[in-house]
Amino acid sequence: MSDDKPLWLKKKIVLDRSGVSEVKNLIDDLHLNTVCQSAMCPNIFECFANRTATFMLMGDICTRNCSFCSVKTGRPYMIDEDEPYRIARAVKKMGLKYAVMTSVTRDDLPDGGSHHFVKTIREVKKLNPGVRIECLIPDFKGDTDSLETVLNEGLDVLNHNMETVERVFRKVKKTSDYKTSLGVLKNVKLFRSDIFTKSGFMLGLGETEEEIESLLMDLKKADCDIITIGQYLRPSEKNTPVKRYYNEEEFRKIGKIASGFGFKAVLSGIFVRSSYKADSLLEKTLNGNKRELTGHGNKSESVIVGNSRELL
């Protein structure tokens, strides 16, 4: 067990500082939250520089306390009914053609916040005709009515992260359940087979290669379309320690293993997060060809579509 970071764990960034300031100021002015900031994402400056962000609904306080996560936990504030309109304005001002929205987990709400997702999706679509939308949702405690409520708004991608392998799951997500999370992905296809499903998980929490393959098998059985795989980075001394740092070649290898299960697309790399390059990854999934992805970042991630692999 070691938190001594290896030399390769350095992200090279070419910044458009005007873009970073523009996005940060817009988020501050509209009093919005992003998972980029709350989850201390290593890609934040890169994404802000490219004028993208993942909006986080319903405040910045989560009702759960996952030991890998830096998002604050406690008693959340009341729902801000004007937030959906402000997010729609942000999408328009940023010129986004692909909007990604997530939320804190709101177990204090009877519907888990599903209707707030709906209101936000509608406002974003109304102000931004033609925009594609990806929602990264909590498990809604397995409530299928809440899930169906969100799916009926015609999303392009429904994302729900597994985060880690089954053995480790309850250690780092004590108030969540592995099978419930798998059920979310399975139920998406039962309700709306036309919506792509996506899930991400981290490496470095003590998993074995056999357990990774077992998780991939479970995701395939759940008919998940898109997989993202990244390195767990400990946000603070209070969080679960990193058990292992994987290098770029190991991520390529695991990406190849994942591709062998027949997912529509796999993005595997040290700094990959669930909404990283989300627009390009969906484009790749839709096209299924060998055209190089447009996007931003290092040459440290590999995207696999079918049996072809390309470095980003």
C-alpha positions in Angstrom: 0.0 0.0 0.0 1.5 3.3 -1.0 0.5 6.9 -1.8 4.0 7.7 -3.2 3.0 8.9 -6.7 5.1 7.4 -9.6 6.8 9.7 -12.0 4.4 8.9 -14.8 1.5 10.3 -12.8 1.9 13.8 -14.2 -0.7 15.3 -16.5 0.7 17.5 -19.2 -1.7 20.4 -19.9 -1.7 22.9 -22.7 -3.9 25.7 -21.3 -6.1 28.2 -23.0 -6.2 30.4 -19.8 -9.0 32.5 -21.2 -11.2 29.4 -21.5 -10.4 28.4 -17.9 -11.3 31.8 -16.6 -14.4 32.1 -18.8 -15.9 28.8 -17.6 -15.0 29.4 -14.0 -16.5 32.9 -14.0 -19.6 31.7 -15.7 -20.1 28.9 -13.2 -19.5 31.4 -10.3 -21.8 34.0 -11.8 -24.7 31.5 -12.3 -24.1 29.9 -8.9 -23.7 26.5 -10.3 -21.8 23.4 -9.1 -19.6 21.1 -11.2 -18.3 17.7 -10.4 -15.1 18.9 -11.9 -14.6 21.1 -8.9 -16.3 19.1 -6.1 -14.6 15.8 -7.1 -11.2 17.4 -7.6 -11.0 16.0 -11.2 -7.4 16.0 -12.6 -8.8 17.1 -15.9 -10.5 20.2 -14.7 -8.1 22.8 -16.3 -8.0 20.8 -19.5 -11.8 20.7 -19.8 -12.4 24.2 -18.7 -9.8 25.4 -21.2 -11.8 23.6 -23.9 -15.0 25.3 -22.5 -16.6 22.1 -21.2 -17.8 21.1 -17.7 -20.0 18.5 -16.0 -22.8 20.2 -14.1 -23.7 18.8 -10.7 -27.4 19.2 -9.8 -29.0 19.6 -6.4 -26.2 21.2 -4.5 -22.7 20.1 -3.5 -23.6 18.1 -0.4 -24.2 14.3 -0.8 -26.2 12.2 1.6 -23.8 9.3 1.2 -20.2 9.1 2.4 -18.1 7.0 -0.1 -14.6 6.8 1.1 -13.0 7.4 -2.3 -14.9 10.6 -3.0 -14.1 14.2 -2.1 -17.7 15.5 -2.5 -18.9 16.9 0.8 -21.4 14.8 2.8 -24.1 15.8 5.3 -27.5 17.3 5.3 -28.2 18.9 1.8 -29.9 22.2 1.2 -33.4 22.5 -0.2 -33.7 22.0 -4.0 -33.0 25.2 -5.9 -35.9 25.4 -8.3 -34.2 27.9 -10.6 -31.1 25.8 -11.1 -32.4 24.0 -14.2 -32.8 27.3 -16.0 -29.4 28.5 -15.0 -27.8 25.3 -16.2 -29.6 25.8 -19.5 -28.1 29.3 -19.8 -24.7 28.0 -19.0 -25.0 25.4 -21.8 -26.0 28.1 -24.2 -23.3 30.5 -23.2 -20.6 27.8 -23.5 -21.9 26.8 -26.9 -22.2 23.1 -25.9 -23.5 20.6 -28.4 -23.2 17.9 -25.8 -24.2 18.5 -22.2 -23.3 16.2 -19.3 -25.2 16.5 -16.0 -24.7 14.6 -12.8 -25.9 15.1 -9.2 -25.0 14.4 -5.6 -27.0 11.5 -4.2 -30.2 12.8 -2.5 -31.5 10.0 -0.4 -33.5 12.6 1.5 -35.8 13.1 -1.4 -38.7 10.6 -2.1 -37.8 10.4 -5.8 -34.0 10.7 -5.3 -34.1 13.9 -7.3 -35.3 12.3 -10.6 -37.9 15.1 -11.2 -35.2 17.7 -10.8 -33.2 15.9 -13.5 -36.3 16.0 -15.7 -36.8 19.7 -15.2 -33.2 20.4 -16.0 -33.2 18.3 -19.1 -36.3 20.1 -20.4 -34.9 23.5 -19.7 -31.6 22.6 -21.4 -33.4 21.3 -24.5 -35.7 24.3 -24.7 -32.9 26.8 -24.7 -30.5 24.7 -26.7 -32.4 22.9 -29.5 -30.5 19.9 -30.9 -28.2 19.5 -27.9 -27.3 15.9 -26.9 -27.5 15.0 -23.2 -25.8 12.6 -21.0 -26.9 12.1 -17.4 -24.7 10.4 -14.8 -27.2 9.4 -12.2 -27.1 7.9 -8.7 -28.8 4.6 -8.0 -32.1 6.1 -6.8 -32.0 3.3 -4.2 -33.0 1.0 -7.1 -36.3 2.7 -7.6 -37.4 1.9 -11.2 -40.1 4.7 -11.3 -37.4 7.3 -10.7 -35.2 5.8 -13.3 -38.0 5.6 -15.9 -38.9 9.2 -15.2 -35.5 10.3 -16.3 -35.3 8.0 -19.3 -38.6 9.2 -20.7 -36.9 12.6 -21.4 -35.1 11.1 -24.4 -31.5 11.1 -23.3 -28.6 10.1 -25.5 -26.6 8.4 -22.8 -27.5 7.2 -19.3 -24.4 6.8 -17.2 -24.2 5.1 -13.8 -20.8 4.3 -12.4 -20.0 0.9 -10.8 -16.8 2.5 -9.4 -15.1 -0.7 -8.4 -15.2 -4.5 -8.3 -17.7 -6.4 -6.2 -15.4 -7.4 -3.3 -14.2 -3.8 -2.8 -17.6 -2.2 -3.5 -19.0 -2.3 0.1 -15.7 -1.2 1.6 -15.6 2.1 -0.3 -19.4 2.5 -0.8 -20.8 1.4 2.5 -24.3 2.6 1.9 -24.6 1.4 -1.7 -25.1 -2.0 -3.2 -23.3 -3.6 -6.1 -26.3 -5.5 -7.5 -28.5 -2.4 -7.2 -26.0 -0.5 -9.4 -25.9 -3.3 -11.9 -29.7 -3.3 -11.9 -29.8 0.4 -12.8 -27.9 -0.4 -16.0 -30.0 -3.5 -16.8 -33.3 -1.7 -16.3 -32.3 1.1 -18.7 -32.4 -1.3 -21.6 -35.7 -2.8 -20.4 -37.3 0.7 -20.4 -35.5 2.3 -23.3 -33.4 0.1 -25.5 -32.6 3.1 -27.8 -30.6 4.9 -25.1 -26.9 4.1 -24.7 -25.7 3.0 -21.3 -22.4 3.8 -19.9 -20.4 2.9 -16.7 -17.0 3.7 -15.3 -14.8 2.2 -12.7 -11.4 3.0 -11.0 -8.3 0.9 -10.6 -6.0 1.1 -7.6 -8.4 0.1 -4.8 -7.0 -3.4 -4.3 -8.8 -5.2 -7.2 -7.3 -8.2 -9.0 -7.2 -8.8 -12.7 -9.7 -11.7 -12.2 -12.1 -9.4 -10.3 -11.8 -6.7 -13.1 -12.8 -9.4 -15.6 -15.7 -10.4 -13.4 -16.9 -6.8 -13.3 -16.6 -6.5 -17.0 -18.6 -9.7 -17.5 -21.3 -8.3 -15.2 -21.4 -5.1 -17.2 -21.7 -7.0 -20.4 -24.5 -9.1 -19.0 -26.2 -5.8 -18.1 -25.9 -4.8 -21.8 -23.8 -1.8 -21.0 -22.6 -0.1 -24.1 -19.7 2.2 -23.1 -17.0 1.7 -20.5 -14.5 4.1 -18.9 -11.6 3.0 -16.8 -9.3 5.3 -14.9 -6.8 5.5 -12.0 -8.1 6.1 -8.5 -6.4 9.2 -7.0 -6.7 9.8 -3.3 -8.3 13.2 -2.7 -7.1 13.6 0.8 -5.7 11.8 3.9 -9.2 11.1 5.0 -10.0 9.0 1.9 -9.2 5.4 1.1 -5.5 5.0 0.4 -4.3 4.0 -3.1 -3.3 0.4 -3.2 -1.6 0.5 -6.6 -0.8 2.9 -9.4 -1.2 1.4 -12.9 1.0 2.7 -15.7 -0.1 3.5 -19.3 0.8 0.1 -20.7 -1.3 -1.6 -18.0 -4.2 0.6 -18.9 -3.8 -0.3 -22.5 -3.8 -4.0 -21.6 -6.9 -3.7 -19.4 -8.6 -1.7 -22.2 -7.9 -4.6 -24.6 -9.3 -7.1 -22.1 -12.5 -4.9 -21.9 -12.8 -4.7 -25.6 -12.8 -8.5 -25.8 -16.2 -8.5 -24.1 -17.7 -6.7 -27.1 -18.7 -3.3 -25.6 -19.4 -0.6 -28.2 -16.6 1.5 -26.9 -14.0 1.5 -24.1 -11.9 4.4 -22.9 -9.0 3.4 -20.7 -6.3 5.6 -19.3 -4.7 7.0 -16.1 -6.7 10.2 -16.1 -9.9 8.9 -17.6 -13.0 9.9 -15.7 -16.6 8.9 -16.5 -17.5 12.1 -18.3 -14.0 12.7 -19.9 -14.2 13.1 -23.7 -17.9 12.1 -23.4 -19.0 13.8 -26.6 -16.2 12.2 -28.7 -16.8 8.8 -27.1 -20.4 8.8 -28.1 -19.5 10.0 -31.6 -17.1 7.0 -31.8 -19.8 4.7 -30.5 -22.3 5.9 -33.1 -19.9 5.8 -36.0 -18.0 2.7 -35.1 -15.3 3.5 -37.6 -11.5 4.2 -37.4 -11.6 7.9 -37.7 -9.4 9.5 -35.1 -11.3 11.1 -32.2 -11.4 14.8 -32.0 -10.9 15.9 -28.5 -8.3 17.0 -26.0 -5.7 15.5 -23.7 -2.6 13.5 -23.6 -1.5 10.5 -25.7 -2.1 8.4 -22.6 -5.6 7.0 -23.1 -6.7 4.4 -25.6 -10.2 4.1 -27.0 -11.3 0.8 -28.3 -14.2 0.3 -30.6 -14.9 -3.3 -31.6 -11.4 -4.7 -32.2 -9.7 -1.5 -33.1 -7.6 0.6 -30.8 -6.5 4.2 -31.2 -4.4 6.4 -29.0 -6.0 9.8 -28.1 
